[in-house]
Amino acid sequence: IWCDNLPVSDGTSCSCPMETMVLGWMPRAGFLLLPLLLCFGPETAGSINPAALRVIVSYVDSFRPDNNGQYAVAVSLPQAACNLLDEQQLRRYLSEAEMKEMKAKLNSKELFEGQNVAAARPKFQKKNPTLHSEFLLLSPDQNGVSPVSRLLDKTRGQETCPETHVPGKECGNNCYKKWSPGQHCGWNSCLIFFTKNSPCLGTCLNASSCFYIRDLMDGVFGAINNNFRALAFQQVYPPDMAQKRKALWEAWQTIQNAPMYKCDNNGCASCEEKNLSRNPCLVGVPE
């Protein structure tokens, strides 16, 4: 794994302790590189149905770990399943058996990789920084494959397609090939990434952190049809509640390909509102 002197967006570099080199980047020479891919910027037309998103998130969260702590879940479904408004219909794709297995793995602090779901809790380390749950799901292993990319490969319905590997830096933000009609090996599913707490400013969205996830997340979400993708959270990460609204919202906006939603007992609300005093995702955050 390549982590030492990891380049970051401001041109500087960071070094990670040797003990943390279990997940992360590989040396460029170690990649099974995909062909040079076109990179896609954020799309504005179309979005997921918030009512259907609420059904998915509520169902998944009913199998949260017992301590009610931080966890993150990636859910990959057929596109039609992301329009369902009935939980019983959703269970055809997310079986109770798979969800109970997820809960058991999370309770034992293990990474879970199922047929339609991948989930993780933070990995606390005595001498090294905590590996956040979002990072554990998005970070590629020594073969250049992450739990999320492996999940999307399993649910694309094509058994003859090669395993998808993290693209080279030539593509910019780790852009995977976007699915389109006739491109049968692309990711043609609906992707919901749910995290109890919003991605934190100190690590997840900190460009100088070795555990920065923006590019990893943008790459994955950029490969999914914009009508069938969402990054949902239940609450603002508690330490970030001390931030000003503008700083927090602008940090969230750096994740360009992942439309953000706050999903709680009131339903799922988009975080795109530019009038920050009316943005439902920033309620309780200082002006």
N, C-alpha and C positions, 0 to 999 in steps of 0.2 A: 504494500500500500504506500502511496506517495503522500506524505503529509508534511515532511520537513521542508521549510522554506516554501510553503504553499503560497502562490501568488494570489493577491486579492485585488479588488477593483481599483484601489487607489494607487496601485503600482508598488506597494510595499509587500512584505511577506510575513508569514507567521510560522512558528514551529510548534509541533505537537509533541508531547512526551512519547517516548517509544512505546509505552504500555498501551497507548490509545490506538496504535496502528493495527486495529482489527477491522475497522471500517474506514472508508474514505476513498481518496483518489488513487489510481494506479499510475505508474510511470507511463508516459505516452507510448513508449515502446511495447508496453505490456497489453495494450488494448487490441482487441479484435475490432478494428475500426470499421464502422459502417462507411459506405460511400459518402463523399461530401454532400451534405444535405442543405437544402434551402431553409432559411430560418424565417419563421412567421411571427410577425408582431401581434399585438393584442387586437382582438376582433370586438367590434361593438354591436353588431347586429345579432339579435337573438340572445336568449339566456334560458336557464333552467326554470322550470315551474316551481316557485317557492313553496306552494302547497304540497306538491309531490316531494320536494326536498325535506319538508318537515316530517312527512310520513317515514321516510328512510332514516333520517337522523334520530327521530324518537324511538323507532324500533331498535336501531343499533345501540342507542344509549341505554335501553332497558337491560342490556347485557354488559353494562360497564363493570369494572372491577369493584369488589366489595368495599374498598376503602374510599371510594368516590374521589380518588386522586387523578392526576393528569394521565391521560392516555390519548393515543391517536389511532385512527382507523382509516384504511383505504378500502373503499367498496367499489367493485367493478361489476356492472350489470349490463344486460342487453339494453339498448337505447329505449325500447318501449317500456321497460320496467321503471325508468326514471320519470314516467308520466302517470304512474299509478297513484291513486288517491285512497286506496284501500289496503290496510296492512295485511289482511288475509291473502290478497293477491300477491303482495310483495314476498310473503313467506314461500311462495313457489320458487323464488330465486335465492332468497336468503333463508335457508332452513333453520328451524329452531335448534336442530342438532349441531349445525356448524356454529351458530352463535353461542351455544352453551360451551362448545369446545374452545371458542375464542375467550370467553369469560374465564374458564378454568386456566388457560395459559396465562392470561393477564394476572390472575390472582397469584400464580406461581412466578410472576415476573419474567415470563418467557416471551419471546417473539412468536407470534402466531401467523402462519401462512396457510390459509384455507383455499377453497375453490373460488370463492367470490369475495373474500375478505382477507386483508393483512392488518395486523394490529400490534402495537407495542406500548410499553410503559417506559418511562425514563430509566436509564441504567446509571445508577449511582456508583461512583468509583472513589475509593478512599484517597488516592494520591493524585487523581487526575480529574479534569472537569467532567461533569455529568453529561452523558450522551442523551440528548433530548429525544423524545419519542418520535417526533417528526423526522429528525435526522436518521434515526434507526430504520425508518421505512423507506427513505429516499436515497440513502447513501449506497453506492455500489460496493459489492464485495470484491475480492481479489480477481474475480472473473469479469468484472465490469457490469454486473447485473445487480439490481436492487430488488428488495421485496415487492415494491410497487411495479417495477417493469416486469418482473416475473408474473405477478398477478394479472397484469394487462395482457401478457402473452397467453396465459391460460384461458382467458375469457374471450379471445378474438375469434374462436371457432375454427381456426385453421391449424391442423396438426402438422402440415408439411412446411410451415414457415420456420426459418432459423430463429434461434433465441436472440432477443434484442439486447444489444450492448450499448453502454454509454458512448455517445459519439465523441469524436475528438474536439479539441478546443477550437478548431477551425470554424466550427459552426456557431460559435458565440456562446449562447446560453444553453449549452447541452441540448440542442434542439433535436428531438426525435422526428422521424418522418411522419408527417401528418396524414391521417387516413383520408382517402378520397375514393369515389366510385372507380372500380377497376384496380385499385391498389389493395389487394386482398390481404397482404401481410401487415398492414397498418393496424393501429388500435382503433377498433370500430365500436367500442363500448362506451357506456356512461361511467364517468369517474367522480365519485364523491369522496373527498378527503375531509374527515371530521376530526377535530382536535378539541378537547375540552377547553383548553385555554388558547387564546389567539397566539400566533407565532410571536415570540418575544423579541424585543428590540436589542437586548444585550447579547444574545447569541445567534438565534435563528436569522435575524435580519441585520446582523452586524457584519459588514463586509470585511472586517479585519479578523473575524473569528474563523478558526479552523473548522467550525461546525455550522457554517453559513449555508442556508438551504434555499435561498432565493433562486439561484440558477438551476438547481436540481428540480425545484418545484415548477419553475417556468418551463423547463424543458419537457417535463412529463405532461403538464396541462396544455402546452402548445401543440401537442400531438392529438388532442381530443377535440371533437366538434364542439364549438362554443355553446350549443344548445344543451349539451350533456356533460357539463363539468361544473364543479363547485368546490370551494374551500370553505368549510363551515366551522364555526367555533361556538361554544356555549357562553363563554364569558371572556372579557378582556383579561389577559394575564395580569394577576393582581399587582405585581410591582410596576407594571406599565400604567396603572391607574393614576400614578403620580405625574405622568407625562402631560403635556399640553395636547389638546385635541389635534392641532395642526401637525405637530411633530409625529404623533402616533399615526394619523391618517396618511401622511406623506410616506411614512415607512411602509405601511401596508400597500400603498400604490406601487411600490417598487416590484411587487409580485404581479407582473403585467398580465400573465396568461391565466391566472387563477381568480375568477370572480369570487369575492368574499361575501359571506353571509353570516349573520349572527342568528343562531337557532336556539331558542329557549322556550319557555312555557307560552310565550306570546306568538310563537310561530317563527318563520325564517324571514329575515329582512335583509335586503341588499345593503352593502356598506359603501356603495358608489356615490351616495348623495354628497355633493360638493359644498352645500350649505351645512357646515359642520355643527351648527347649533341644532339642526334638525336631523342629523344623521343618527339613525336608531342604534348603530353599532357603538356609538361614542357616549351613550347615556352614562352619566356619572363621572366621566373624564373631565378634568378642569378645562375651562375655556382658555 
